Amino acid sequence: MRRRGVLAAVGAASIGGIAGCGGTAPAADDGEEGEAGGTDTATDALPTDWPSGTYADYDATTVTVRSPEGDDLGAVRAAVARTWNERSLGLSDAPSLPENAGMLFVYPEPRETLTFIMPDMDFGIDIVYADAEGTIVEVHNAPEPGPNEDGSEQRYPGSGQYVLEVPYEWTDRRGVEVGDVLAFSL
C-alpha cells in the first residue's frame, strides 16, 4: 500500500518545483557544542545508512537543534526535500525512520500557511516548522494512523520556510520547543 507522508502548501503555494531556498538558517557549526543543559551532539549516533532506498540520491545535511541560549538539544541526519516532487513524496516511501534521522523540507520562501497530513503512514513522526532564520514556530507529535484510519484526517498546520520531520516524540525526548533553532548547511 502506498503511504503518503506529506501534502504541503495550503494557501500561498509556490509556482512549480523551484529548488533551493531564499533565506539562510544558522550554520550547523554556530555556537558552542556540549554546553551544560544540552545534549552533546558529537555523541548522538547519527545513522550512516540514511538517506536510503527512494531517498538515496537526495542531498543530506546534519540538522542540529539548539536552545535560544545555544545549548545543543539533539541532531539528525536529514534527507533534503527541495523540489515540489520531493516535498510531495515526503516520507511516504519510507517503511520507518531511524532514530536521529529525518527529512528537511526546504521552501524557496517563507509560507504563511502549510499543512502536512499523514494518510496511510506506517509510523508516527514529529513535524517541526521553522521560519527563515531557522527559529522553531510550531511542533506537532503526529502518531501513526490507527488500524481503521487512513490518516487523511490528521492535519498538522504551521508556517515557515523549513519543516523538519523526525521520529515520533524525538522532540519530547530532547526537550525541543517553540523558540529553539534549527542549524544546518544547505
C-alpha positions in Angstrom: 0.0 0.0 0.0 1.4 3.4 -0.9 1.7 5.7 2.0 1.5 9.5 1.7 3.6 11.4 4.1 3.1 15.0 3.2 0.7 17.2 1.4 2.2 20.7 1.6 1.4 24.2 0.8 -2.2 25.0 1.6 -2.7 28.7 0.9 0.2 30.7 -0.5 1.7 28.0 -2.8 4.8 28.2 -4.9 4.6 28.0 -8.6 6.3 24.8 -9.9 9.1 23.0 -8.1 11.7 25.7 -7.5 14.7 24.2 -5.8 16.9 26.0 -3.2 15.9 28.5 -0.6 15.5 32.2 -0.3 16.9 32.5 3.2 19.6 31.0 5.4 19.4 29.2 8.6 22.1 29.3 11.3 25.1 27.2 10.2 25.4 23.9 12.0 28.8 25.0 13.4 27.5 28.1 15.0 27.5 28.2 18.8 29.2 26.0 21.4 28.9 22.3 21.4 28.3 20.3 24.6 27.2 23.2 26.8 25.6 22.5 30.1 21.9 21.6 29.9 22.0 20.3 26.3 22.9 17.1 24.6 26.4 16.9 23.2 25.6 16.3 19.5 29.0 14.8 19.0 27.8 11.8 20.9 24.5 11.4 19.2 24.6 8.4 16.9 23.7 9.8 13.5 22.7 7.0 11.1 25.2 6.3 8.4 22.7 4.5 6.2 20.2 7.4 5.8 19.0 8.6 3.4 18.4 5.3 1.7 16.0 3.5 -0.7 13.9 6.0 -2.6 15.9 8.8 -0.9 19.4 7.5 -1.6 20.0 10.3 -4.2 18.7 13.1 -2.0 21.2 15.6 -0.6 21.7 15.1 3.2 22.6 17.5 5.9 23.0 17.4 9.7 20.4 19.5 11.4 21.2 20.5 15.0 18.6 21.8 17.3 19.8 24.5 19.7 18.1 26.3 22.5 18.0 30.1 22.3 20.9 30.1 24.8 23.0 28.0 22.3 22.7 24.6 24.1 22.6 21.7 21.7 19.5 19.6 22.2 20.0 17.0 19.5 20.9 16.4 15.9 19.6 14.4 13.0 20.9 13.4 9.6 18.2 14.7 7.2 17.4 14.0 3.6 16.7 17.3 2.0 13.5 17.8 0.0 13.8 20.9 -2.1 11.6 20.4 -5.1 7.8 20.1 -5.3 8.0 16.4 -6.2 10.4 15.7 -3.3 8.3 17.6 -0.8 5.1 15.9 -2.1 6.6 12.5 -1.8 7.8 13.3 1.7 8.5 10.1 3.8 5.7 8.2 2.1 8.1 5.6 0.7 10.0 5.0 3.9 9.0 1.9 5.9 10.3 3.5 9.1 12.6 6.3 10.2 15.8 5.6 12.1 16.4 7.4 15.4 18.3 10.6 14.7 17.2 10.6 11.1 14.8 12.9 9.4 13.7 14.9 6.4 14.2 18.6 6.0 11.6 20.3 3.7 13.0 23.5 2.1 10.7 26.1 0.6 12.1 28.9 -1.6 10.5 31.5 0.7 8.6 31.6 3.9 4.9 30.4 3.8 2.1 31.8 5.9 0.2 28.6 5.7 1.4 25.0 5.4 -0.5 21.8 6.3 1.1 18.4 6.5 -1.0 15.3 6.5 -0.4 11.6 7.1 -2.6 9.3 5.0 -1.6 5.7 5.1 1.6 6.3 7.1 3.0 3.3 8.9 4.9 5.2 11.6 4.5 8.4 13.6 6.7 11.4 13.2 7.2 14.8 14.8 6.6 17.8 12.4 8.7 20.9 13.3 8.0 24.2 11.5 10.8 26.9 11.4 10.9 30.4 10.0 13.5 31.7 7.5 16.1 32.1 10.3 15.5 28.6 11.5 13.6 29.5 14.6 11.0 26.9 15.5 7.5 28.3 15.4 5.4 25.1 15.8 6.0 21.5 16.9 3.5 18.6 16.3 3.6 15.0 17.6 1.9 13.1 14.7 1.1 9.5 15.7 0.7 6.9 13.0 -2.9 6.4 12.0 -4.9 3.8 13.9 -5.9 0.4 12.5 -9.2 1.7 11.0 -7.9 5.1 9.9 -6.2 6.2 6.7 -4.6 9.3 8.3 -6.1 11.8 5.9 -8.0 13.4 8.8 -4.7 14.0 10.6 -3.8 17.6 9.7 -0.8 19.5 11.1 -0.8 23.2 10.3 2.0 25.6 10.6 4.0 28.3 8.8 7.6 28.9 7.9 10.3 28.2 5.3 11.6 24.9 6.7 9.9 21.8 8.0 11.8 19.1 9.8 10.3 15.6 10.2 11.9 13.4 12.8 10.9 10.1 14.6 7.8 10.3 16.8 8.4 12.1 20.1 12.0 12.8 19.2 11.4 16.4 20.1 9.9 15.4 23.5 12.9 13.2 24.3 15.2 16.2 23.7 13.1 19.0 25.1 12.7 20.7 21.8 10.1 23.5 21.8 9.0 26.7 20.1 11.8 29.3 20.1 14.6 26.8 19.7 16.6 27.0 16.5 17.4 24.5 13.6 21.0 24.9 12.5 22.1 23.3 9.2 24.0 24.0 6.0 22.5 23.6 2.5 
